[in-house]
Amino acid sequence: MDHRGFYDVVLVVGAEQQKTMSSLDGSDVLGAAADYHNEKPEYGDFMFPKLFGRIAQIYIEKYGATEADLARVAWKITRTQIESACADARC
C-alpha cells in the first residue's frame, strides 16, 4: 500500500446460488452482467447462454480454437466440480 491508501493489487471474490428462481429469471439476472438494455432485444430470452455462445464463436474465429477445445474446457470444469467436496454443497 502506498502512502495515499492505494493498493497495487486487489482481490475480489464472490459467490452465487442459482437454484432459487426459474431459468428464465436466472438468465435475466446473469444477463445484467452484459449491456442488458441494448443486448436483450437482440438476444431475447435466455440472453446469458446466447451471449456465451457468441463469445465462444468470436474466440474460435480469433484464436482458431475448435469446438472440441471448448468441450475440453467444459469437461475440466465438470471434473473439478465432481472432485471438489464443496462444489455443490454449503461447506
All heavy atoms as an XYZ file, in Angstrom:
712
protein
N       0.855     -1.170      0.000
C       0.000      0.000      0.000
C       0.901      1.233      0.000
O       1.889      1.294      0.715
C      -0.905     -0.022      1.231
C      -1.846      1.158      1.285
S      -3.138      1.017      2.541
C      -2.240      1.394      3.999
N       0.539      2.226     -0.808
C       1.324      3.454     -0.791
C       0.770      4.412      0.270
O      -0.214      4.122      0.941
C       1.385      4.092     -2.178
C       0.060      4.672     -2.645
O      -0.850      4.854     -1.811
O      -0.077      4.963     -3.833
N       1.389      5.544      0.414
C       1.033      6.488      1.477
C      -0.359      7.105      1.317
O      -0.888      7.673      2.262
C       2.097      7.594      1.575
C       2.124      8.504      0.387
N       2.742      8.138     -0.794
C       1.605      9.728      0.197
C       2.605      9.130     -1.664
N       1.931     10.101     -1.095
N      -0.986      6.979      0.162
C      -2.324      7.551     -0.054
C      -3.438      6.539      0.198
O      -4.602      6.860      0.061
C      -2.439      8.073     -1.490
C      -1.484      9.219     -1.770
C      -1.433      9.501     -3.240
N      -0.913      8.278     -3.889
C      -0.502      8.212     -5.131
N      -0.559      9.260     -5.900
N      -0.038      7.092     -5.641
N      -3.064      5.309      0.525
C      -4.080      4.294      0.780
C      -4.467      3.493     -0.450
O      -5.444      2.763     -0.442
N      -3.706      3.610     -1.534
C      -3.979      2.842     -2.737
C      -3.204      1.532     -2.707
O      -2.094      1.462     -2.182
C      -3.601      3.638     -3.992
C      -4.491      4.820     -4.225
C      -4.098      6.087     -3.830
C      -5.726      4.656     -4.830
C      -4.921      7.175     -4.041
C      -6.555      5.736     -5.041
C      -6.154      7.006     -4.647
N      -3.768      0.498     -3.292
C      -3.139     -0.813     -3.327
C      -2.684     -1.140     -4.738
O      -3.297     -0.707     -5.720
C      -4.133     -1.885     -2.857
C      -4.494     -1.748     -1.395
C      -5.507     -0.898     -0.984
C      -3.804     -2.467     -0.432
C      -5.833     -0.764      0.355
C      -4.125     -2.351      0.905
C      -5.141     -1.490      1.290
O      -5.450     -1.365      2.614
N      -1.628     -1.928     -4.851
C      -1.145     -2.382     -6.153
C      -2.023     -3.495     -6.717
O      -2.198     -3.608     -7.917
C       0.291     -2.897     -6.057
C       1.273     -1.789     -5.732
O       1.041     -0.634     -6.149
O       2.279     -2.083     -5.069
N      -2.548     -4.327     -5.843
C      -3.345     -5.479     -6.256
C      -4.567     -5.575     -5.360
O      -4.479     -5.356     -4.156
C      -2.529     -6.791     -6.137
C      -3.383     -7.982     -6.513
C      -1.281     -6.730     -6.997
N      -5.700     -5.900     -5.968
C      -6.938     -6.092     -5.212
C      -7.548     -7.413     -5.647
O      -7.622     -7.706     -6.834
C      -7.942     -4.949     -5.480
C      -9.246     -5.202     -4.760
C      -7.356     -3.614     -5.073
N      -7.987     -8.210     -4.695
C      -8.653     -9.468     -4.986
C     -10.123     -9.321     -4.614
O     -10.449     -8.968     -3.488
C      -8.024    -10.608     -4.171
C      -8.714    -11.966     -4.259
C      -8.640    -12.506     -5.687
C      -8.075    -12.942     -3.291
N     -10.999     -9.591     -5.572
C     -12.435     -9.524     -5.339
C     -12.997    -10.927     -5.515
O     -12.750    -11.580     -6.520
C     -13.116     -8.556     -6.334
C     -14.614     -8.527     -6.115
C     -12.506     -7.174     -6.224
N     -13.737    -11.395     -4.529
C     -14.264    -12.745     -4.537
C     -15.766    -12.682     -4.303
O     -16.253    -11.866     -3.526
C     -13.602    -13.608     -3.434
C     -14.163    -15.005     -3.423
C     -12.088    -13.616     -3.614
N     -16.508    -13.525     -4.990
C     -17.950    -13.575     -4.792
C     -18.471    -14.983     -5.002
O     -17.765    -15.860     -5.485
N     -19.690    -15.190     -4.606
C     -20.347    -16.483     -4.779
C     -21.815    -16.244     -5.063
O     -22.368    -15.211     -4.705
C     -20.187    -17.334     -3.523
N     -22.430    -17.204     -5.720
C     -23.847    -17.081     -6.011
C     -24.482    -18.458     -6.018
O     -23.821    -19.450     -6.238
C     -24.072    -16.385     -7.351
C     -23.472    -17.127     -8.533
C     -23.648    -16.388     -9.835
O     -24.795    -16.104    -10.200
O     -22.630    -16.099    -10.473
N     -25.771    -18.466     -5.781
C     -26.546    -19.701     -5.859
C     -27.674    -19.447     -6.838
O     -28.419    -18.477     -6.688
C     -27.101    -20.077     -4.488
C     -27.905    -21.356     -4.529
C     -28.404    -21.769     -3.153
O     -28.077    -21.148     -2.163
N     -29.188    -22.802     -3.106
N     -27.806    -20.298     -7.835
C     -28.792    -20.070     -8.883
C     -29.881    -21.131     -8.862
O     -30.295    -21.618     -9.901
C     -28.101    -20.040    -10.240
C     -27.090    -18.938    -10.361
C     -26.350    -19.009    -11.666
O     -26.559    -19.882    -12.487
N     -25.461    -18.061    -11.875
N     -30.360    -21.472     -7.697
C     -31.375    -22.512     -7.588
C     -32.701    -21.968     -7.065
O     -33.625    -22.726     -6.844
C     -30.901    -23.612     -6.638
C     -29.658    -24.323     -7.104
C     -29.259    -25.360     -6.095
C     -27.981    -26.046     -6.508
N     -27.555    -27.031     -5.526
N     -32.776    -20.681     -6.862
C     -33.952    -20.127     -6.193
C     -34.902    -19.408     -7.143
O     -35.841    -18.770     -6.691
C     -33.516    -19.151     -5.084
O     -32.728    -18.114     -5.675
C     -32.715    -19.876     -4.013
N     -34.664    -19.505     -8.438
C     -35.542    -18.840     -9.406
C     -35.607    -19.662    -10.689
O     -34.824    -20.574    -10.883
C     -35.058    -17.414     -9.688
C     -33.672    -17.326    -10.281
S     -33.087    -15.630    -10.549
C     -32.951    -15.013     -8.899
N     -36.547    -19.307    -11.530
C     -36.705    -20.033    -12.793
C     -35.502    -19.793    -13.699
O     -34.756    -18.826    -13.527
C     -37.977    -19.568    -13.508
O     -37.790    -18.254    -14.021
N     -35.331    -20.652    -14.694
C     -34.233    -20.488    -15.651
C     -34.325    -19.163    -16.385
O     -33.319    -18.493    -16.617
C     -34.242    -21.633    -16.664
O     -34.025    -22.855    -16.022
N     -35.517    -18.769    -16.740
C     -35.708    -17.508    -17.463
C     -35.327    -16.319    -16.583
O     -34.607    -15.416    -17.022
C     -37.152    -17.379    -17.945
C     -37.469    -16.170    -18.814
C     -36.553    -16.106    -20.026
C     -38.916    -16.207    -19.249
N     -35.784    -16.318    -15.321
C     -35.420    -15.230    -14.417
C     -33.918    -15.236    -14.151
O     -33.280    -14.184    -14.101
C     -36.190    -15.340    -13.102
C     -37.672    -15.020    -13.257
O     -38.037    -14.370    -14.256
O     -38.451    -15.429    -12.379
N     -33.343    -16.424    -13.973
C     -31.910    -16.533    -13.762
C     -31.120    -15.995    -14.941
O     -30.085    -15.344    -14.776
N     -31.623    -16.247    -16.134
C     -30.967    -15.734    -17.329
C     -30.986    -14.211    -17.344
O     -29.999    -13.576    -17.717
C     -31.658    -16.279    -18.580
O     -31.057    -15.768    -19.740
N     -32.088    -13.629    -16.933
C     -32.167    -12.170    -16.864
C     -31.179    -11.613    -15.844
O     -30.529    -10.597    -16.080
C     -33.581    -11.715    -16.521
C     -34.529    -11.798    -17.708
O     -34.043    -11.907    -18.858
O     -35.747    -11.744    -17.485
N     -31.068    -12.284    -14.704
C     -30.129    -11.832    -13.678
C     -28.702    -11.912    -14.203
O     -27.920    -10.967    -14.080
C     -30.294    -12.664    -12.383
C     -29.167    -12.369    -11.407
C     -31.639    -12.376    -11.739
N     -28.332    -13.043    -14.792
C     -26.985    -13.193    -15.347
C     -26.758    -12.219    -16.499
O     -25.659    -11.696    -16.669
C     -26.757    -14.628    -15.814
C     -26.673    -15.672    -14.713
C     -26.643    -17.066    -15.317
C     -25.470    -15.444    -13.835
N     -27.796    -11.974    -17.275
C     -27.687    -11.055    -18.398
C     -27.387     -9.637    -17.971
O     -26.891     -8.830    -18.753
N     -27.674     -9.325    -16.716
C     -27.394     -7.985    -16.213
C     -25.896     -7.687    -16.250
O     -25.497     -6.532    -16.207
C     -27.945     -7.825    -14.801
N     -25.072     -8.731    -16.334
C     -23.624     -8.526    -16.450
C     -23.254     -8.027    -17.847
O     -22.139     -7.575    -18.066
C     -22.880     -9.827    -16.150
N     -24.178     -8.113    -18.759
C     -23.951     -7.643    -20.125
C     -24.485     -6.218    -20.256
O     -24.880     -5.590    -19.284
C     -24.675     -8.570    -21.099
N     -24.507     -5.726    -21.443
C     -25.127     -4.424    -21.726
C     -26.612     -4.698    -21.925
O     -27.129     -4.687    -23.036
C     -24.480     -3.808    -22.960
C     -24.918     -2.378    -23.199
O     -25.724     -1.857    -22.400
O     -24.459     -1.780    -24.185
N     -27.275     -4.996    -20.825
C     -28.609     -5.601    -20.797
C     -29.613     -4.895    -21.704
O     -30.269     -5.540    -22.509
C     -29.112     -5.621    -19.355
C     -30.415     -6.356    -19.178
C     -30.431     -7.736    -19.053
C     -31.622     -5.671    -19.136
C     -31.614     -8.424    -18.893
C     -32.808     -6.362    -18.967
C     -32.803     -7.732    -18.847
O     -33.970     -8.409    -18.700
N     -29.747     -3.600    -21.578
C     -30.810     -2.900    -22.318
C     -30.565     -2.886    -23.827
O     -31.512     -2.862    -24.604
C     -30.996     -1.488    -21.770
C     -31.461     -1.482    -20.350
N     -32.708     -1.922    -19.974
C     -30.848     -1.144    -19.204
C     -32.844     -1.833    -18.665
N     -31.720     -1.367    -18.168
N     -29.312     -2.940    -24.233
C     -29.011     -2.977    -25.664
C     -29.004     -4.396    -26.224
O     -29.350     -4.609    -27.381
C     -27.666     -2.309    -25.950
C     -27.721     -0.812    -25.758
O     -28.720     -0.170    -26.067
N     -26.666     -0.248    -25.222
N     -28.578     -5.360    -25.419
C     -28.429     -6.724    -25.923
C     -29.669     -7.590    -25.725
O     -29.882     -8.535    -26.466
C     -27.202     -7.371    -25.289
C     -25.924     -6.688    -25.764
C     -24.682     -7.159    -25.065
O     -24.775     -7.634    -23.919
O     -23.601     -7.040    -25.664
N     -30.501     -7.288    -24.750
C     -31.718     -8.080    -24.505
C     -32.617     -8.104    -25.742
O     -33.094     -9.178    -26.128
C     -32.456     -7.537    -23.277
C     -33.806     -8.166    -23.026
C     -33.708     -9.552    -22.463
C     -35.106    -10.034    -22.096
N     -35.129    -11.373    -21.588
N     -32.862     -6.974    -26.411
C     -33.701     -7.041    -27.614
C     -33.098     -7.917    -28.722
O     -33.817     -8.589    -29.455
C     -33.795     -5.585    -28.079
C     -33.529     -4.773    -26.853
C     -32.538     -5.587    -26.056
N     -31.767     -7.945    -28.820
C     -31.112     -8.744    -29.858
C     -31.110    -10.233    -29.518
O     -31.364    -11.077    -30.367
C     -29.676     -8.274    -30.060
C     -28.923     -9.083    -31.102
C     -27.504     -8.595    -31.315
O     -27.146     -7.514    -30.830
O     -26.749     -9.323    -31.981
N     -30.824    -10.567    -28.255
C     -30.676    -11.964    -27.862
C     -31.928    -12.563    -27.236
O     -32.055    -13.778    -27.171
C     -29.487    -12.123    -26.907
C     -28.170    -11.852    -27.588
C     -27.531    -10.625    -27.459
C     -27.579    -12.819    -28.384
C     -26.324    -10.383    -28.090
C     -26.373    -12.585    -29.025
C     -25.754    -11.358    -28.873
O     -24.569    -11.128    -29.510
N     -32.828    -11.741    -26.748
C     -34.091    -12.233    -26.214
C     -33.956    -13.028    -24.933
O     -33.034    -12.816    -24.149
N     -34.894    -13.955    -24.726
C     -34.878    -14.786    -23.528
C     -33.624    -15.648    -23.486
O     -33.043    -15.971    -24.519
C     -36.114    -15.692    -23.493
C     -37.398    -14.900    -23.289
O     -37.319    -13.748    -22.799
O     -38.467    -15.420    -23.621
N     -33.225    -16.005    -22.315
C     -32.010    -16.801    -22.093
C     -30.806    -16.121    -22.726
O     -29.991    -16.728    -23.406
C     -32.186    -18.230    -22.601
C     -33.365    -18.922    -21.969
C     -34.547    -19.103    -22.663
C     -33.300    -19.352    -20.656
C     -35.643    -19.711    -22.072
C     -34.387    -19.964    -20.049
C     -35.557    -20.150    -20.760
N     -30.706    -14.827    -22.458
C     -29.667    -13.999    -23.045
C     -28.263    -14.467    -22.668
O     -27.370    -14.493    -23.505
C     -29.859    -12.542    -22.618
C     -28.918    -11.585    -23.285
S     -29.304     -9.876    -22.906
C     -28.545     -9.714    -21.315
N     -28.047    -14.865    -21.414
C     -26.700    -15.211    -20.971
C     -26.111    -16.379    -21.764
O     -24.986    -16.280    -22.265
C     -26.693    -15.490    -19.464
C     -25.321    -15.707    -18.914
C     -24.459    -14.638    -18.708
C     -24.886    -16.975    -18.611
C     -23.185    -14.832    -18.204
C     -23.610    -17.182    -18.101
C     -22.764    -16.110    -17.899
N     -26.808    -17.502    -21.917
C     -26.220    -18.586    -22.720
C     -25.988    -18.179    -24.173
O     -25.017    -18.616    -24.801
C     -27.238    -19.722    -22.633
C     -28.186    -19.354    -21.561
C     -28.059    -17.889    -21.301
N     -26.863    -17.347    -24.707
C     -26.680    -16.902    -26.090
C     -25.458    -16.003    -26.211
O     -24.700    -16.088    -27.181
C     -27.930    -16.184    -26.581
C     -29.116    -17.132    -26.743
C     -30.367    -16.367    -27.122
C     -31.569    -17.290    -27.179
N     -32.806    -16.558    -27.450
N     -25.240    -15.138    -25.216
C     -24.040    -14.304    -25.225
C     -22.786    -15.167    -25.086
O     -21.782    -14.920    -25.755
C     -24.094    -13.285    -24.081
C     -24.999    -12.083    -24.302
C     -25.117    -11.278    -23.019
C     -24.465    -11.214    -25.423
N     -22.846    -16.185    -24.217
C     -21.705    -17.088    -24.071
C     -21.393    -17.759    -25.408
O     -20.237    -17.872    -25.807
C     -21.970    -18.144    -22.996
C     -20.834    -19.104    -22.845
C     -19.700    -18.750    -22.136
C     -20.881    -20.351    -23.442
C     -18.631    -19.629    -22.011
C     -19.824    -21.238    -23.323
C     -18.692    -20.872    -22.606
N     -22.426    -18.193    -26.103
C     -22.232    -18.811    -27.417
C     -21.585    -17.858    -28.403
O     -20.703    -18.240    -29.177
N     -22.007    -16.601    -28.372
C     -21.435    -15.597    -29.277
C     -19.965    -15.341    -28.940
O     -19.108    -15.243    -29.807
C     -22.239    -14.301    -29.213
C     -21.718    -13.215    -30.106
C     -21.839    -13.606    -31.590
N     -21.231    -12.582    -32.401
C     -20.268    -12.808    -33.286
N     -19.861    -14.033    -33.524
N     -19.743    -11.827    -33.965
N     -19.670    -15.246    -27.637
C     -18.287    -15.038    -27.212
C     -17.431    -16.240    -27.618
O     -16.299    -16.081    -28.082
C     -18.216    -14.783    -25.692
C     -18.849    -13.420    -25.380
C     -16.782    -14.863    -25.180
C     -19.115    -13.191    -23.911
N     -17.964    -17.446    -27.460
C     -17.237    -18.650    -27.872
C     -16.958    -18.605    -29.375
O     -15.852    -18.951    -29.816
C     -18.027    -19.908    -27.504
N     -17.933    -18.187    -30.168
C     -17.744    -18.103    -31.619
C     -16.654    -17.099    -31.974
O     -15.809    -17.364    -32.828
C     -19.054    -17.725    -32.312
C     -18.967    -17.772    -33.825
C     -18.622    -19.157    -34.335
O     -19.180    -20.150    -33.883
N     -17.687    -19.232    -35.255
N     -16.652    -15.952    -31.304
C     -15.607    -14.949    -31.543
C     -14.236    -15.524    -31.184
O     -13.255    -15.343    -31.919
C     -15.898    -13.665    -30.746
C     -17.136    -12.958    -31.332
C     -14.683    -12.729    -30.739
C     -17.683    -11.849    -30.460
N     -14.157    -16.234    -30.069
C     -12.892    -16.850    -29.639
C     -12.419    -17.868    -30.674
O     -11.227    -17.909    -31.014
C     -13.082    -17.512    -28.273
C     -11.791    -17.951    -27.647
C     -11.046    -17.075    -26.872
C     -11.315    -19.247    -27.834
C      -9.859    -17.469    -26.289
C     -10.119    -19.653    -27.256
C      -9.400    -18.758    -26.494
O      -8.217    -19.159    -25.935
N     -13.331    -18.671    -31.184
C     -12.995    -19.663    -32.212
C     -12.437    -18.967    -33.449
O     -11.411    -19.370    -34.007
C     -14.227    -20.525    -32.562
C     -14.530    -21.499    -31.410
C     -14.037    -21.275    -33.876
C     -15.873    -22.199    -31.528
N     -13.111    -17.909    -33.876
C     -12.676    -17.189    -35.081
C     -11.335    -16.484    -34.873
O     -10.472    -16.499    -35.751
C     -13.747    -16.176    -35.490
C     -15.022    -16.834    -35.988
C     -16.193    -15.863    -36.106
O     -16.015    -14.648    -35.841
O     -17.290    -16.333    -36.446
N     -11.137    -15.875    -33.700
C      -9.923    -15.100    -33.454
C      -8.702    -15.978    -33.191
O      -7.609    -15.682    -33.672
C     -10.148    -14.156    -32.276
C      -8.972    -13.242    -32.003
C      -9.288    -12.200    -30.955
C      -8.105    -11.268    -30.774
N      -8.406    -10.189    -29.839
N      -8.875    -17.060    -32.419
C      -7.731    -17.849    -31.986
C      -7.640    -19.225    -32.639
O      -6.710    -19.975    -32.371
C      -7.752    -18.008    -30.464
C      -7.613    -16.687    -29.759
C      -8.705    -16.094    -29.141
C      -6.393    -16.011    -29.735
C      -8.585    -14.871    -28.503
C      -6.260    -14.794    -29.104
C      -7.362    -14.222    -28.490
O      -7.235    -13.010    -27.860
N      -8.619    -19.573    -33.468
C      -8.561    -20.850    -34.161
C      -8.901    -22.047    -33.287
O      -8.578    -23.173    -33.631
N      -9.532    -21.786    -32.159
C      -9.948    -22.895    -31.295
C     -11.030    -23.703    -32.002
O     -11.704    -23.207    -32.901
C     -10.486    -22.354    -29.966
N     -11.172    -24.925    -31.590
C     -12.219    -25.776    -32.158
C     -13.313    -25.990    -31.117
O     -13.135    -25.691    -29.938
C     -11.647    -27.149    -32.557
O     -11.233    -27.829    -31.358
C     -10.477    -27.014    -33.517
N     -14.425    -26.532    -31.564
C     -15.491    -26.868    -30.623
C     -14.983    -27.914    -29.626
O     -15.357    -27.908    -28.460
C     -16.721    -27.365    -31.363
C     -17.445    -26.262    -32.105
C     -18.718    -26.731    -32.785
O     -19.200    -27.838    -32.474
O     -19.230    -25.982    -33.624
N     -14.103    -28.793    -30.084
C     -13.521    -29.806    -29.189
C     -12.681    -29.147    -28.092
O     -12.692    -29.594    -26.945
C     -12.675    -30.794    -29.985
N     -11.958    -28.066    -28.433
C     -11.190    -27.335    -27.425
C     -12.116    -26.785    -26.346
O     -11.839    -26.899    -25.150
C     -10.413    -26.172    -28.062
C      -9.329    -26.628    -29.009
O      -8.752    -27.715    -28.794
O      -9.066    -25.883    -29.979
N     -13.212    -26.191    -26.752
C     -14.159    -25.637    -25.792
C     -14.841    -26.739    -24.991
O     -15.124    -26.572    -23.803
C     -15.194    -24.761    -26.503
C     -14.623    -23.522    -27.210
C     -15.740    -22.745    -27.892
C     -13.847    -22.639    -26.259
N     -15.089    -27.881    -25.630
C     -15.684    -29.014    -24.918
C     -14.742    -29.516    -23.822
O     -15.184    -29.896    -22.741
C     -16.014    -30.146    -25.895
N     -13.427    -29.488    -24.095
C     -12.458    -29.899    -23.069
C     -12.498    -28.966    -21.868
O     -12.362    -29.399    -20.720
C     -11.044    -29.958    -23.656
C     -10.734    -31.284    -24.333
C      -9.255    -31.425    -24.657
N      -8.788    -30.473    -25.661
C      -8.966    -30.620    -26.970
N      -9.582    -31.684    -27.449
N      -8.504    -29.720    -27.811
N     -12.702    -27.686    -22.107
C     -12.825    -26.731    -21.004
C     -14.037    -27.099    -20.151
O     -13.949    -27.163    -18.918
C     -12.945    -25.281    -21.523
C     -13.283    -24.331    -20.392
C     -11.666    -24.855    -22.220
N     -15.164    -27.354    -20.788
C     -16.371    -27.737    -20.050
C     -16.147    -29.031    -19.281
O     -16.579    -29.165    -18.130
C     -17.545    -27.881    -21.011
N     -15.444    -29.977    -19.884
C     -15.151    -31.251    -19.212
C     -14.278    -31.028    -17.980
O     -14.532    -31.581    -16.914
C     -14.465    -32.200    -20.197
C     -14.089    -33.504    -19.573
C     -14.904    -34.585    -19.376
C     -12.817    -33.866    -19.038
N     -14.206    -35.596    -18.757
C     -12.923    -35.178    -18.542
C     -11.595    -33.210    -18.948
C     -11.851    -35.837    -17.956
C     -10.529    -33.870    -18.364
C     -10.668    -35.171    -17.882
N     -13.254    -30.176    -18.114
C     -12.374    -29.891    -16.980
C     -13.141    -29.222    -15.842
O     -12.928    -29.532    -14.668
C     -11.211    -29.004    -17.411
C     -10.166    -29.718    -18.223
C      -9.050    -28.763    -18.599
C      -7.984    -29.455    -19.397
N      -6.876    -28.543    -19.728
N     -14.022    -28.302    -16.177
C     -14.828    -27.633    -15.150
C     -15.714    -28.647    -14.436
O     -15.789    -28.664    -13.207
C     -15.676    -26.503    -15.779
C     -14.776    -25.355    -16.232
C     -16.730    -26.005    -14.793
C     -15.468    -24.336    -17.104
N     -16.361    -29.504    -15.199
C     -17.230    -30.523    -14.602
C     -16.430    -31.475    -13.729
O     -16.839    -31.795    -12.612
C     -17.965    -31.307    -15.705
O     -18.721    -30.385    -16.492
C     -18.892    -32.358    -15.119
N     -15.282    -31.915    -14.203
C     -14.435    -32.822    -13.418
C     -14.009    -32.168    -12.107
O     -14.042    -32.787    -11.044
C     -13.213    -33.230    -14.225
C     -12.371    -34.301    -13.517
C     -11.090    -34.587    -14.223
N     -10.209    -33.445    -13.988
C      -9.194    -33.100    -14.766
N      -8.928    -33.793    -15.845
N      -8.434    -32.072    -14.494
N     -13.636    -30.907    -12.178
C     -13.225    -30.192    -10.970
C     -14.376    -30.099     -9.976
O     -14.189    -30.279     -8.770
C     -12.720    -28.786    -11.332
O     -11.609    -28.918    -12.226
C     -12.294    -28.015    -10.101
N     -15.577    -29.847    -10.467
C     -16.741    -29.774     -9.578
C     -17.021    -31.122     -8.929
O     -17.339    -31.194     -7.751
C     -17.969    -29.302    -10.347
C     -17.895    -27.851    -10.743
C     -19.044    -27.436    -11.619
O     -19.621    -28.252    -12.337
N     -19.399    -26.169    -11.589
N     -16.893    -32.181     -9.684
C     -17.130    -33.526     -9.147
C     -16.087    -33.865     -8.078
O     -16.406    -34.448     -7.043
C     -17.139    -34.573    -10.276
C     -18.376    -34.390    -11.152
C     -17.061    -36.000     -9.719
C     -18.342    -35.174    -12.433
N     -14.845    -33.498     -8.330
C     -13.753    -33.830     -7.419
C     -13.756    -32.964     -6.166
O     -13.147    -33.315     -5.162
C     -12.422    -33.721     -8.135
C     -12.241    -34.794     -9.198
C     -10.999    -34.590    -10.033
O     -10.301    -33.563     -9.873
O     -10.727    -35.458    -10.874
N     -14.416    -31.822     -6.224
C     -14.441    -30.917     -5.079
C     -15.558    -31.316     -4.125
O     -16.714    -31.389     -4.509
C     -14.653    -29.472     -5.544
O     -14.865    -28.637     -4.432
N     -15.208    -31.522     -2.880
C     -16.211    -31.911     -1.880
C     -17.229    -30.797     -1.657
O     -18.358    -31.068     -1.211
C     -15.513    -32.247     -0.567
N     -16.873    -29.574     -1.967
C     -17.762    -28.439     -1.695
C     -18.341    -27.816     -2.958
O     -18.890    -26.722     -2.912
C     -17.006    -27.374     -0.908
S     -16.477    -27.920      0.712
N     -18.226    -28.476     -4.105
C     -18.655    -27.877     -5.352
C     -20.136    -27.509     -5.353
O     -20.521    -26.480     -5.883
C     -18.350    -28.800     -6.522
N     -20.969    -28.342     -4.779
C     -22.401    -28.059     -4.793
C     -22.982    -28.243     -3.396
O     -24.078    -28.735     -3.236
C     -23.106    -28.979     -5.798
C     -24.496    -28.458     -6.141
O     -24.721    -27.254     -6.018
O     -25.336    -29.278     -6.522
N     -22.219    -27.856     -2.403
C     -22.666    -28.003     -1.023
C     -22.310    -26.761     -0.243
O     -21.486    -25.970     -0.659
C     -22.000    -29.229     -0.396
N     -22.934    -26.611      0.853
C     -22.620    -25.476      1.726
C     -21.583    -25.937      2.734
O     -21.907    -26.502      3.768
C     -23.865    -24.980      2.415
C     -24.858    -24.415      1.435
C     -26.091    -23.937      2.106
N     -27.022    -23.514      1.076
C     -28.078    -22.789      1.312
N     -28.364    -22.411      2.537
N     -28.874    -22.442      0.345
N     -20.328    -25.732      2.408
C     -19.223    -26.184      3.269
C     -18.792    -25.092      4.226
O     -18.887    -23.954      3.982
C     -18.036    -26.605      2.414
S     -18.419    -28.026      1.390
